[in-house]
Amino acid sequence: MSRSTGIFSAPHDQVGVVLMGTEETSNQLNDESGGYEHICEAFELKPPNWSILRTLENKITRSTKEANWFDALIVGTNYLRSGALGKKILNSNIILISPLHTRADADREQLERVTDTLREANCRFHVISNHVHHSATGDGAIFTSSGTFDDEQSKTEARRHNELQIERIVHDLEGTLADLNWAKERFAFFEPKSVRPTPWNSVLLIGTKIKLNISAYLQISEQKGVGPFKVDNIDGSSSKVQLKIEYFLNDKPIDTSTAELIVGYVYGSTVVPYDSTIDIEYKSGESRLDCLGFTAASNIFEEHLCGKGTYVVIAKKGCTASAHKLSALVTAMIEMQVIMIASKVYRKDTKPRLHALIPSYKKKHPCLVMLELIFQDEMSLLKFPPLSTGKHKPTPEQYDAVDHLIDSMNLMDGIDNDDGGSREAFAMQKTFNPTQQHVYRSVAHRATHPRDTSLPCMDEELKALINVPKKVAQRSFASLNEMKQLFELKEIQPKASNNWLQRMAKIKLGNEPSTSETIDSGLGMEEDDLLSGADRRTLVAVGTVTPAEDFALLLRRGEKFATVATQMQNVVHELLFASMRPPGDKVIAALMMYRGEAQKLGPYRYNEWMEDFKRTLLARHKEDFWNNVIVAERLGLINTSESDMSTVSVEQAEDFYRASVQTRKAADDTTDRDDIDADFLFDELNE
């Protein structure tokens, strides 16, 4: 992973490799003057690519020859200077990786000459070796913090002599020392290249008289995945990777032209087309941050915030008057406990966005934290059931057990250091995203092993990012056992309705669905698979042949729930009251499907219809269907425990099953008789 970091983070950097201790000798200085043996200029200075990595990994082996590290440094310096000719290089680095076994007999004059040459080339010197000690605070990235050589007594005289010379060069060039194992740990993770933050310079307008020159810096943003990097072909050809765009309709590829495409937005599962001709020609004016007013901080909730990042607004550098105004503004807003609502125009004539500016202090400097706000039509309130209810109120012993578990799983001292202290586990600034790190490693593995179709397993250092630290696991073992004893788990038997949902999983006309499938497998099938063979047709509404399957398929296709629900109600009415055949399983499956989707999408329509449906059933003497299906399978009203959107309490739902409906006596036989449609009878005969 460490070798591929340059390709991912800095693909435009120039990288060269000089090997020391090789069997052969191949360098410019040795060819010209001699004396630089067993040093090889392996790769010329050029952008890193996968071919270089494959060569380093597969073709370079360990040799028995030794080379002088100082000679290798001189060869590397000359190699860097020759390779940089004609190229615009702002700064450069030389990284020496060596155990420093071979003594380098260089006098002070030679050391100063090499140091001056590197300083003139604006080059820093970094050394990676063993016997390097890092302080407890030296947990920064590689080449940003330096260690020191330790005082181990087992070092050879040559090693100590080399360390004194290297320390002198590193000090003069402001370089770094890194331990080999310490560097491997940091190279094991990919870190994006740090870039200098670019401010958004604008003005903050408050009313008609107050104007502040500001700079907004992006502080927190969503972490991006694998960015663009150079690609190579396995056969070494120069063909480029081409971007291919395909269009799909109902998960099937289709051929279309640009003239047939329109712009649209997706809200949930609904596709909303957008026509640019309806745009209002609105000129927002110059780039600015325009204050619309102030409101109490308690009026802004987390669900009102949106956007892809957090900005910090400070006074523009060099504007002393704006700095004083901003300081007074922040102080007043904090005292009054208010926040600012402002309209942001990023650049001239772009669409304004609504933002909330919260007063704060960063390192004792006044600033405004800027977060984007949603519009009213974008607000979606989600209701969640209460965590604590009277029915399941914990006991004092259970509360104490939870407190003990929380204390034992404290991450602030979750990892022990080698020096006997402890540090925080999963610290915010030192923890990497294991998913993205594994993606980077998989890409690097596929690039360095192009003919290997398998992907690597997750490495141990990545597993450590998702596993509980050993210290925390051991410390919380007793508390977990206490939790198991106080919180008894009881198995809840699945409802009988689940059996019906399993039976209707794989949707095929004319066949009995298999009980081994799940309802998800049916919903994920192609429409041609659902309606195959001679029965293939264009489904436009819920039918009486397979109502549950039609209902599920139409919802998956994106039809509105209200429309499909009305169709399902009509079909159930026809199957029960207009059909000459017994209702059978398809009516039960249809009701279960309808009720299950209503729990997720909105129970109001179902509950209102079920009350009318109950009166109709009992008025038409369908007591058996009411008792054996609706009551037995619990298909009545959807209560608040089943859906947070329901307004029917659990007690009201139970009363719905018990309450009797006063059936009115029919004035004549026609009111008590099922109305039979002649056209429907012919459909029944043709099934």
C-alpha positions in Angstrom: 0.0 0.0 0.0 2.8 2.4 0.8 4.3 2.1 -2.7 1.0 3.1 -4.3 0.5 6.3 -2.2 2.2 8.5 -4.7 0.0 7.3 -7.6 -3.2 8.0 -5.6 -2.3 11.2 -3.8 0.3 12.9 -6.0 0.2 11.4 -9.6 2.0 14.5 -11.0 5.0 14.3 -8.8 8.4 13.1 -10.2 9.8 10.0 -8.5 13.2 8.3 -9.1 14.8 5.2 -7.4 18.5 4.6 -6.6 19.3 1.2 -5.2 22.4 0.6 -3.0 24.0 -2.7 -2.3 23.2 -4.2 -5.8 25.2 -6.9 -7.6 25.7 -4.6 -10.6 27.0 -1.0 -10.7 25.1 1.4 -12.9 25.3 5.1 -12.2 26.7 8.2 -13.9 29.3 9.2 -11.3 30.9 5.8 -11.4 31.1 5.8 -15.2 32.8 9.3 -15.1 35.2 9.1 -12.2 34.7 5.6 -10.5 34.5 4.9 -6.8 30.7 4.5 -6.5 30.3 0.7 -6.8 27.3 -1.5 -6.2 25.0 1.5 -6.6 22.3 1.4 -9.4 20.2 4.2 -10.8 17.1 2.0 -11.2 14.4 4.3 -12.4 14.6 7.8 -14.0 12.8 10.7 -12.5 9.2 10.5 -13.8 5.6 10.3 -12.5 4.9 7.1 -10.6 3.1 4.3 -12.4 2.0 0.8 -11.8 4.8 -0.6 -14.0 7.4 0.7 -11.6 5.6 -0.8 -8.7 5.4 -4.2 -10.3 9.1 -4.1 -11.1 10.0 -3.1 -7.5 7.9 -5.9 -6.1 8.7 -8.8 -8.5 12.2 -8.2 -10.0 14.3 -6.7 -7.2 15.9 -9.2 -4.9 18.2 -9.0 -1.9 22.0 -9.2 -2.6 25.1 -9.9 -0.6 26.9 -6.7 -1.6 27.2 -3.7 0.6 27.4 0.0 -0.3 28.4 3.2 1.5 25.3 5.2 2.4 27.2 8.5 1.9 28.2 7.4 -1.7 24.6 6.5 -2.4 23.6 10.0 -1.1 26.0 11.7 -3.5 24.8 9.5 -6.4 21.2 10.3 -5.5 21.9 14.1 -5.3 23.6 14.0 -8.7 20.8 11.9 -10.1 18.2 14.3 -8.8 20.0 17.3 -10.2 20.4 15.7 -13.7 16.8 14.5 -13.8 15.4 17.9 -12.8 17.0 19.7 -15.7 14.4 21.3 -17.9 11.6 20.5 -15.4 9.8 23.0 -13.1 10.2 21.5 -9.7 9.3 23.6 -6.7 10.8 21.4 -4.0 12.4 18.0 -3.7 13.0 15.3 -1.1 15.7 12.6 -0.8 14.7 9.6 1.3 17.4 7.3 2.6 16.3 3.8 3.7 19.3 1.9 5.2 20.4 0.0 8.3 23.6 2.1 8.3 25.9 -0.9 8.7 28.7 0.2 6.4 30.9 3.0 7.8 31.0 6.3 5.7 34.4 7.9 6.1 33.4 11.5 5.1 35.1 14.5 6.5 33.4 17.7 7.6 34.2 19.4 4.3 32.5 16.7 2.2 29.4 16.8 4.5 29.1 20.5 4.2 29.5 20.3 0.4 26.7 17.8 0.1 24.5 19.8 2.5 25.0 23.0 0.6 24.2 21.3 -2.7 20.9 20.0 -1.3 20.0 23.3 0.3 20.6 25.2 -3.0 18.2 22.7 -4.7 15.6 23.3 -2.0 15.8 19.6 -1.1 14.9 18.1 2.3 16.7 15.0 3.6 14.7 12.1 5.3 16.2 9.0 6.8 14.3 5.8 7.6 16.3 3.3 9.7 16.1 1.2 12.9 17.2 2.3 16.4 15.1 5.5 16.1 13.0 6.6 19.0 9.8 8.7 18.6 8.3 10.7 21.5 4.7 10.0 22.7 3.6 13.1 20.9 5.2 12.1 17.6 2.1 10.5 16.1 2.0 12.8 13.1 2.2 11.7 9.5 5.5 10.5 8.0 8.0 13.3 7.2 6.2 15.8 9.4 7.7 14.8 12.8 11.2 13.6 13.5 12.6 11.1 15.9 16.1 10.7 17.5 18.6 7.8 17.5 18.4 5.8 20.7 21.3 5.0 23.0 21.3 1.2 22.7 24.7 -0.2 23.8 24.7 -3.0 21.3 25.4 -0.7 18.3 28.6 -1.1 16.4 31.2 1.6 16.2 30.4 2.1 12.5 26.7 2.5 13.3 27.4 5.2 15.9 29.8 7.1 13.5 27.1 7.0 10.8 24.4 8.3 13.1 26.5 11.4 14.1 27.1 12.3 10.5 23.4 11.8 9.5 22.2 13.8 12.5 24.3 16.7 11.3 22.9 16.6 7.7 19.3 16.2 8.9 19.7 19.1 11.3 21.2 21.4 8.7 18.5 20.6 6.1 15.6 20.5 8.6 14.9 16.9 7.7 13.4 14.0 9.6 14.4 10.7 11.2 11.9 7.9 11.2 12.0 4.3 12.6 11.5 1.6 10.1 8.5 0.0 11.9 7.0 3.4 12.8 7.2 4.4 9.1 5.7 1.1 8.0 2.7 1.6 10.3 2.1 5.1 8.8 2.7 3.9 5.2 0.2 1.1 5.7 -2.6 3.7 5.5 -3.4 6.0 2.6 -3.6 9.6 3.5 -4.8 12.2 1.0 -2.3 14.8 0.1 -2.6 17.9 2.3 -3.3 21.0 0.4 -3.4 24.6 1.4 -7.0 25.7 2.1 -8.4 28.1 -0.4 -10.7 30.8 1.0 -13.9 32.0 -0.4 -13.4 35.8 -0.2 -16.5 37.9 -0.2 -18.4 40.5 1.8 -21.0 40.1 4.6 -23.7 42.7 4.3 -25.9 43.5 7.4 -28.5 46.0 6.6 -27.6 48.9 4.4 -24.6 50.3 6.4 -22.6 47.4 7.8 -20.2 45.7 5.4 -17.5 43.2 6.4 -14.8 41.7 4.2 -14.7 38.0 5.0 -13.0 34.8 4.1 -14.8 31.4 4.4 -12.7 28.2 4.8 -14.0 24.7 4.4 -13.5 23.0 7.8 -15.4 19.7 7.5 -16.4 18.0 4.3 -17.5 14.6 3.2 -14.5 12.3 2.7 -14.1 11.4 -1.0 -13.3 7.9 -2.2 -10.7 6.8 -4.7 -9.8 9.8 -6.9 -8.4 9.7 -10.4 -5.0 8.0 -11.0 -2.9 6.8 -13.9 -3.8 3.4 -15.4 -1.7 0.9 -17.3 -2.7 -1.9 -19.7 -1.5 -5.4 -18.9 0.0 -5.8 -22.4 1.8 -2.5 -22.2 -0.2 -0.9 -25.0 -0.8 2.8 -24.9 -4.6 2.6 -25.4 -6.6 4.8 -23.0 -9.5 3.9 -20.8 -12.7 5.2 -22.5 -15.7 6.3 -20.6 -18.8 4.5 -21.7 -22.4 5.7 -20.9 -25.3 3.3 -21.1 -29.0 4.0 -20.6 -31.4 1.6 -18.9 -35.2 1.5 -18.7 -36.6 -0.8 -15.9 -33.1 -2.2 -15.5 -32.8 -3.1 -19.2 -30.3 -1.5 -21.6 -31.9 0.6 -24.3 -30.7 2.6 -27.3 -31.5 6.3 -27.3 -30.4 9.5 -28.8 -29.6 12.8 -27.1 -32.8 14.4 -28.5 -34.8 11.9 -26.4 -33.2 12.7 -23.1 -34.6 15.2 -20.6 -33.2 16.3 -17.3 -34.9 15.0 -14.2 -34.6 14.7 -10.4 -35.3 11.7 -8.2 -37.2 12.2 -5.0 -37.3 8.9 -3.2 -38.5 6.5 -5.9 -40.3 9.1 -7.9 -38.6 10.6 -11.0 -39.6 14.2 -11.6 -38.8 15.6 -15.1 -37.4 19.1 -15.3 -37.8 21.4 -18.2 -35.3 24.3 -18.4 -37.8 26.4 -20.3 -39.7 27.1 -17.1 -36.7 28.6 -15.4 -37.3 32.1 -14.1 -34.6 34.5 -15.4 -33.3 35.7 -12.1 -30.1 37.7 -11.6 -28.8 37.3 -8.1 -26.1 39.9 -8.4 -22.5 40.0 -7.1 -21.0 37.4 -4.9 -21.9 38.1 -1.3 -23.2 36.9 2.0 -26.4 38.9 2.7 -27.8 38.9 6.3 -31.6 38.3 6.2 -32.1 38.5 10.0 -31.4 36.9 13.4 -33.3 34.3 15.2 -32.9 32.5 18.5 -30.5 29.6 18.4 -33.2 27.3 19.8 -35.2 27.7 16.6 -32.7 25.8 14.5 -32.6 22.1 14.8 -30.3 19.5 13.3 -33.0 18.4 10.8 -32.9 21.9 9.3 -29.2 21.6 8.3 -28.0 20.2 5.0 -25.1 20.7 2.6 -21.8 18.8 2.1 -19.6 20.7 4.5 -19.0 23.2 7.2 -17.4 26.5 6.7 -15.7 28.9 9.1 -16.1 32.6 8.3 -13.4 34.9 9.6 -12.4 38.5 8.7 -10.3 38.8 5.6 -6.6 38.9 6.1 -5.3 42.5 6.4 -8.8 44.0 7.0 -8.4 45.3 10.6 -11.8 47.2 10.6 -13.7 44.0 9.5 -11.9 42.0 12.2 -13.1 44.5 14.9 -16.6 44.4 13.5 -16.7 40.6 13.4 -15.4 40.4 16.9 -18.2 42.7 18.2 -20.8 40.9 16.2 -19.8 37.4 17.5 -19.7 38.7 21.1 -23.2 40.2 20.8 -24.7 37.1 19.1 -23.3 34.9 21.9 -24.7 37.2 24.6 -28.1 37.3 23.0 -28.0 33.6 22.1 -29.0 34.2 18.5 -27.7 33.0 15.1 -27.7 34.7 11.7 -29.8 33.6 8.7 -28.0 34.7 5.5 -28.3 34.3 1.8 -25.1 33.1 0.1 -24.4 33.9 -3.6 -21.2 31.9 -4.4 -20.4 33.7 -7.6 -22.1 36.4 -9.7 -25.6 35.5 -10.8 -25.6 32.0 -9.3 -28.6 30.8 -7.4 -28.6 31.9 -3.7 -28.6 29.4 -0.9 -29.9 29.8 2.6 -27.3 29.5 5.4 -27.2 29.7 9.2 -24.1 31.4 10.8 -23.4 30.3 14.3 -21.1 32.5 16.5 -18.1 30.6 17.9 -14.4 30.9 18.8 -11.6 28.9 17.1 -8.3 29.1 19.1 -9.6 32.2 20.9 -10.4 33.9 17.5 -14.0 35.0 16.8 -15.6 33.4 13.8 -18.9 32.3 12.4 -19.6 28.7 11.6 -21.7 28.6 8.4 -24.1 25.7 7.7 -26.5 25.4 4.8 -30.3 25.3 5.6 -33.0 23.4 3.8 -36.2 25.0 2.3 -39.6 24.3 3.8 -40.6 21.9 1.0 -37.5 19.9 1.7 -38.3 19.2 5.3 -39.2 15.7 6.2 -40.1 14.9 9.8 -39.4 11.4 11.0 -41.2 10.2 14.1 -39.6 7.5 16.3 -41.2 5.5 19.1 -40.1 6.5 22.6 -37.2 4.4 24.0 -38.6 4.3 27.5 -42.2 3.2 28.1 -44.1 2.2 31.2 -44.4 -1.4 29.9 -40.6 -1.9 29.6 -39.3 0.4 32.3 -35.8 -0.7 33.5 -35.2 -1.6 37.2 -32.6 0.3 39.2 -30.3 -2.8 39.0 -30.6 -2.7 35.2 -29.7 1.1 35.2 -26.6 0.3 37.3 -25.6 -2.5 35.0 -25.8 -0.2 31.9 -23.7 2.5 33.8 -21.0 -0.1 34.6 -20.9 -1.2 31.0 -20.6 2.3 29.7 -17.7 3.0 32.1 -15.9 -0.2 31.2 -16.2 0.6 27.5 -14.6 4.0 27.8 -12.3 4.5 24.8 -10.3 7.5 26.2 -7.8 5.0 27.7 -8.6 2.0 25.5 -5.0 1.3 24.3 -1.9 0.8 26.4 1.4 2.4 25.3 4.8 0.8 25.5 5.9 3.3 28.1 3.2 2.1 30.6 0.6 4.9 29.8 -2.6 4.7 27.8 -4.1 6.6 24.9 -7.4 7.1 23.2 -8.7 4.4 20.9 -10.2 5.4 17.6 -9.0 9.0 18.0 -10.7 11.4 15.6 -7.6 12.7 13.9 -5.7 9.4 13.9 -8.3 6.9 12.7 -8.8 6.0 9.0 -11.9 4.9 7.2 -11.4 1.1 7.0 -13.7 0.8 3.9 -11.9 3.3 1.9 -8.5 2.0 3.0 -9.5 -1.5 1.8 -10.6 -0.1 -1.5 -7.2 1.5 -2.0 -5.4 -1.7 -1.2 -7.7 -3.7 -3.5 -6.9 -1.3 -6.4 -3.2 -1.4 -5.7 -3.3 -5.3 -5.5 -5.2 -5.5 -8.8 -2.7 -3.1 -10.4 0.4 -4.8 -9.2 -1.0 -8.3 -9.9 -3.1 -7.7 -13.0 -3.6 -11.4 -13.8 -4.8 -12.3 -10.3 -8.7 -12.2 -10.4 -9.0 -12.5 -6.7 -9.0 -9.6 -4.3 -7.0 -9.5 -1.0 -8.5 -10.2 2.3 -8.7 -7.4 4.9 -5.4 -6.9 6.6 -4.9 -7.1 10.3 -4.3 -3.4 10.8 -7.6 -2.7 9.1 -9.4 -5.2 11.2 -8.1 -3.4 14.2 -10.1 -0.3 13.1 -13.4 -2.2 13.4 -12.6 -4.6 16.3 -13.1 -3.8 19.9 -9.7 -3.1 21.5 -8.4 -5.9 23.7 -8.1 -3.8 26.8 -11.8 -2.7 26.5 -13.0 -6.2 25.7 -11.3 -7.6 28.8 -12.4 -4.7 31.0 -16.1 -5.0 29.9 -16.3 -8.8 30.2 -17.8 -8.8 33.7 -20.3 -6.0 32.8 -21.5 -7.9 29.8 -22.2 -11.0 31.9 -24.1 -8.8 34.3 -26.2 -7.4 31.4 -27.0 -10.9 30.2 -28.3 -11.9 33.6 -30.4 -8.8 34.2 -31.7 -8.4 30.6 -33.3 -11.7 29.7 -33.9 -12.3 26.0 -37.1 -14.0 24.9 -37.6 -15.4 21.4 -40.6 -13.9 19.6 -42.3 -16.4 17.4 -43.0 -15.0 13.9 -46.6 -14.2 13.0 -48.6 -16.5 10.8 -48.8 -13.8 8.2 -45.1 -14.2 7.5 -45.8 -17.7 6.1 -48.1 -16.1 3.5 -45.5 -13.5 2.6 -43.0 -16.3 2.0 -45.4 -18.2 -0.2 -45.9 -15.3 -2.6 -42.2 -14.4 -2.9 -41.4 -15.7 -6.3 -44.0 -14.4 -8.7 -45.0 -16.6 -11.6 -48.4 -16.8 -13.1 -50.1 -20.1 -13.0 -47.5 -21.7 -10.6 -47.5 -22.3 -6.9 -44.8 -20.0 -5.4 -41.9 -21.8 -3.7 -41.7 -21.5 0.1 -37.9 -21.4 0.0 -37.9 -17.9 -1.6 -38.3 -14.6 0.2 -40.4 -11.6 -0.7 -37.3 -9.6 -1.6 -36.4 -12.1 -4.3 -39.8 -11.5 -5.9 -39.5 -7.8 -5.8 -36.0 -7.8 -7.3 -37.0 -9.8 -10.4 -37.3 -8.4 -13.9 -40.8 -7.7 -15.2 -40.3 -10.2 -18.0 -39.3 -12.8 -15.5 -42.4 -12.1 -13.5 -44.7 -12.2 -16.5 -43.1 -14.8 -18.8 -44.3 -17.2 -21.5 -47.7 -17.1 -22.9 -49.0 -14.9 -20.0 -46.6 -12.0 -20.7 -48.5 -8.8 -20.7 -48.2 -5.1 -19.9 -49.2 -4.6 -16.3 -51.1 -1.3 -15.9 -53.2 -2.0 -12.8 -53.8 -4.5 -10.0 -55.7 -7.4 -11.4 -57.9 -10.2 -9.9 -55.5 -13.0 -11.1 -52.4 -12.2 -9.0 -53.4 -9.1 -7.0 -50.6 -9.2 -4.4 -47.9 -9.7 -7.0 -49.3 -6.9 -9.2 -49.5 -4.6 -6.2 -45.8 -5.2 -5.3 -44.7 -4.9 -8.9 -46.5 -1.6 -9.5 -45.0 -0.1 -6.3 -41.5 -1.2 -7.4 -42.1 0.4 -10.8 -42.8 3.7 -9.1 -46.6 4.0 -9.1 -48.1 6.2 -6.4 -49.2 4.3 -3.3 -52.6 6.0 -3.2 -53.4 4.9 -6.7 -52.3 1.3 -6.3 -54.1 1.1 -2.9 -57.4 2.1 -4.4 -57.0 -0.5 -7.1 -56.3 -3.2 -4.5 -59.4 -2.2 -2.5 -61.5 -2.6 -5.6 -60.0 -6.0 -6.5 -60.5 -7.3 -3.0 -64.2 -6.2 -3.2 -64.6 -8.0 -6.5 -63.0 -11.2 -5.3 -65.1 -11.4 -2.2 -68.5 -10.1 -3.3 -68.7 -10.5 -7.1 -66.9 -13.8 -7.7 -68.6 -17.2 -7.9 -65.4 -18.9 -6.6 -64.2 -19.1 -3.0 -61.9 -16.2 -2.2 -58.9 -18.5 -1.7 -55.4 -17.6 -0.7 -54.9 -14.8 -3.1 -57.3 -12.5 -1.2 -55.4 -13.3 2.0 -52.1 -12.6 0.3 -53.4 -9.4 -1.2 -54.6 -8.1 2.2 -51.3 -9.0 3.8 -49.3 -7.3 1.1 -51.5 -4.2 1.2 -51.3 -4.0 5.0 -47.5 -4.6 5.1 -46.9 -1.7 2.6 -49.3 0.6 4.4 -47.3 0.2 7.6 -44.3 1.7 5.8 -45.9 4.2 3.4 -48.9 5.4 5.5 -51.6 3.6 7.4 -54.3 6.2 7.3 -55.8 5.1 4.0 -55.8 1.4 5.0 -57.4 2.1 8.4 -60.1 4.1 6.9 -60.9 1.5 4.3 -60.7 -1.4 6.8 -63.5 0.2 9.0 -65.7 0.4 5.9 -64.6 -3.1 4.9 -65.6 -4.6 8.2 -69.1 -3.1 8.0 -69.5 -4.4 4.5 -68.3 -7.9 5.5 -70.7 -8.3 8.4 -73.6 -6.7 6.5 -73.2 -9.3 3.7 -72.9 -12.2 6.2 -69.2 -12.8 5.7 -68.6 -13.5 9.4 -66.5 -16.6 8.6 -64.1 -14.5 6.5 -64.0 -11.9 9.2 -63.2 -14.3 12.0 -61.0 -16.8 10.1 -59.0 -14.2 8.2 -59.2 -10.7 9.5 -59.2 -11.5 13.2 -57.1 -14.7 13.0 -54.4 -13.2 10.9 -54.6 -9.8 12.7 -55.2 -7.8 9.5 -57.3 -5.1 11.1 -56.3 -1.6 12.0 -52.6 -0.6 12.0 -51.8 0.8 15.5 -49.0 3.0 16.7 -46.8 0.1 17.8 -46.7 -1.1 14.1 -46.3 2.3 12.5 -45.2 5.6 13.9 -47.5 7.4 11.4 -50.6 5.7 12.8 -53.1 7.6 15.0 -54.8 4.4 16.2 -53.7 3.3 19.7 -53.1 -0.4 20.6 -56.3 -0.4 22.7 -58.4 0.9 19.8 -57.0 -1.7 17.4 -57.9 -4.5 19.9 -61.4 -3.1 20.3 -61.7 -3.1 16.5 -61.5 -6.9 16.6 -63.9 -7.3 19.5 -66.6 -4.7 18.7 -69.7 -5.9 17.0 -71.2 -4.1 14.1 -75.0 -3.6 14.2 -76.0 -5.1 10.9 -79.0 -3.5 9.5 -81.8 -5.7 8.2 -82.4 -5.4 4.6 -85.5 -3.9 3.4 -85.6 -6.3 0.5 -83.5 -9.2 -0.7 -81.4 -7.1 -3.1 -79.6 -5.2 -0.4 -78.5 -8.4 1.3 -77.4 -10.0 -1.9 -73.9 -9.7 -3.5 -74.0 -7.7 -6.7 -72.6 -9.8 -9.5 -71.2 -8.2 -12.6 -71.9 -10.2 -15.8 -68.6 -9.2 -17.4 -66.8 -10.3 -14.3 -68.4 -13.8 -14.5 -67.0 -14.2 -18.0 -63.6 -13.3 -16.8 -63.9 -15.9 -14.1 -64.8 -18.6 -16.6 -61.8 -17.7 -18.8 -59.2 -17.9 -16.0 
